Structures are given as structure tokens and as C-alpha cells.
Amino acid sequence: MRKQFVIIIFILGIFLSSFTRQEKSNKPVQSKADLGEELFFDKILSLDHSIACASCHKPEFAFADTVAFSKGVGDSIGIRNTPSLMNLAFGDYFFYDGRVASLEEQALVPIENPIEMHLDFATAVARVQASPDYQKYFKEIYDSKPDSSNILDALAVFQKTLESDGSAPHDLWVTDTDPNALTESQLRGRDIFIEDGKCFDCHFGPFFTGDEFRNIGLYDGLEWKDEGRFSISKDSSDLGKFKTPGLRNVALTAPYMHDGRFETLEEVIDFYSNPYDFVANPINIDPLMINPMNFTKEEKTDLLNFLHSLTDQTYVFQNRN
């Protein structure tokens, strides 16, 4: 019965997603998404014209970065790992602490953040308005000059197109497109993921995230001090909680966790096997994490193989930097 429920949820997610999106260089700007893409790759939105949104959200890595903390202008360093931007169209909160509730707000924050793009948004708007190309694009697409609203709208619309394309082996298996798409090891890993490993309790739905805030044991108030969601909500029950990331394309988005502490999926699985091996006395740890899983070597291998089955096979990532 549970498998049938899971299959229904996954299929619904696949129909909700945009599966034909592909990055192409130098294509005509004919839609809001195209215009948002131009802005996403344009360094005009950073103080010294040194970085673009795509500098930290790299297309070939599922719009994540490859380092624990990304560099901003002037070689400033971020304080949290850069998450993937894929499959955010139906999200309720953004950033690890859920500080904003829309993709428009999410696009604004890094532009103005002093350790990211560090540009006053009014200045960013003026720069876009001064560009003949953008004047033309916004007139054709929005029937308006660039302004603070439609610039953020275009960026949000582009991000909403960054959806998984249904080609991951797990999708092919779930939809019966290819009943043999998953190996025996991946099938075992899936069973562990959904049942005994309790992974599905947090990473559920078509994008393998409940879009919730959870404390997995990476906060002790001493060495591990990032308070996560609590820094926004000031609710003591949120201490050490972070937004649960989606696991689609997770094999492409290393390093992992809000602080990028784990370089490989093997390390992530080791952590979930027994979080106390990493943080001895976590504060406010989620009840699901209190008792270690203590996965066997074979179970760890099966889980790893299953996670690799969530990688889109035909989505084309092309870095334009």
C-alpha cells in the first residue's frame, strides 16, 4: 500500500514539472524565462561585475556549487553552503533557514548581501535600465522598462523552469517506463530509504523533500553553533533546524549539509548511520535521529546506489560563464 502511495506522489510530481528545459547559449530572448536566464548569467548584478548568480549556482552541478562556502565579490566567503536551485517551483520557503517565502525575495537577497553580490538593488535596477539590450527585452516581454518588480519576476520565472526532467532511473522505474531501470542494489537501497532507514520521513514527495525544517544533530551550541531556523523564528523548538533539501541530482551537488562539511555521499550516509560519531551531544535533535541506524556495509552501499538513481540523465547543463 505504501509503495502505491509513493508511486502516485511521484507521478503527480512528474506531471507538475517542466521536463523539456535545456540550457542553450546565445538563444533568442523571447520569454520571461529567457530574460530571467540572461540576468541569471549576467555579472551586471554584482558590485564589481565579477560574479553572476550562475557563478555560485553552476548549471552542470544541478545549480549548486562545488565548495563548502562560495566566494562573493572581493573574495568574501559565504557562511552556508550553496544549495541547488532545481525543483524549487513549488517550495514554500527558501534558504536553509527559510527566511523568505517567494522566489522573487530569494533572488533579491544575494544581490544585496555584502558577502555575496553586494550591490544595492536600486543600483542594480539602474544598471539594467541603462542597458540597450535589456531595454529592448523588457519592452518586448513585459511592455515596460526594467524595474524592481519585473527584474525579480524574470529571475523567479527562470528558476521555476529548473525542474527535473523525468529521466532519472528511479523515475523510469516508478512510472514503469523501464521496469529494469534500477539495479538489485538500488532496489534494496530504496526499500531501506523508505522503510527501515526512515529517510523518506523527511525526504518525501516527488522531489524528495518535505520542505520542512529538521534538526539532524549538527548543533551543540559549542563547536557546532549555527542556530538555523531559530535565527529567523526565535522559536526554541527551531533551534538547530534547517530546511530539508531535495535529493534529486544529489550526486551532483557535493559538498553536503548546510555548512558543506561532508565531501561525499559516503560521508553523509556514515553520518546518518550514527550521528553521535560526529557530534557527541547534539541539542534538540529530531526524534527520528535519536536512535542510530547503524547501517551495515552492504546497506550503506545500497543506499549510495539508490541516491545515484535520482540523477537526471537527459537534462543538459551548460555553463555559460
Summary of the structure (lengths in Angstrom):
residues: 321
radius of gyration: 20.3
end to end distance: 47.4
largest distance: 60.9
contacts: 1017
relative contact order: 0.16
helix: 43%
strand: 4%
